């Protein structure tokens, strides 16, 4: 069947979408060898380089795989779920377990590598967290996460920084739900202030062990609260909708 010529805008995206539809609709089932670049280019009304980019995108989504000397074959009819999507549906307890593994070691590196600019940023983030105590739960959680992000940034490892950023949406939803469910700010609008101040102080002093220990204790405390919330609601702690 003819795929139909494409309009000139966003040709790679359009080509990718058209080819993906052929696969996900069952027109090209698993095991099917894709037509060659020249044939696809003619059917789609685009250049071979556009087809090549579209096929590369399909391979990145886990739908096709090239076999040397044989061509490109369909290997799945549903795209592989990306990392942000998996985090959105993950239980917040599971997200928190991995967060702890990442962030405690980031605190160690932060204490070893922090600069004067980092220390200033940490004190600014701590002050912002204290100021947010007068706001609503969402604002306070955002300020709390921003302080933790400042600690991670002080480790000066871009992979750690990016990895933490991936966790933020799931963490934010889970923590806002936790604060609301357990009423954690009813008696104290700024819970954990002493712990966070101790963390900033440890990083500033360059005390890696104290930074790790302080953060581990704080995250363990939150993890216990998450388990308590799960028991209270009888839920599994799913982070996303």
Buried (B, 14 or more C-beta within 10 A) or exposed (E): EEBEEBEEEEBBBBBBBBBBEBBBEEEBEEEBEBBEBEEBBBBBBBEEEBBBBBBBBBBEBBBBEEEEEEEBBBBBBEBEEEEEEBBBEBBBBBBBEEBBEBBBBBBBBBBBBBEEEBBEBBBEBBEBBBEBBEEEBBBBBBBBBBBBBBBBBBBBBEEBBEBBEBBBBBBBBBBBBBBBBBEBBEEEBBBBBEBBBBBBBBBBEEBBEBBBBBBBEBBEEBBEBBEEBBEEEEEEBBBBE
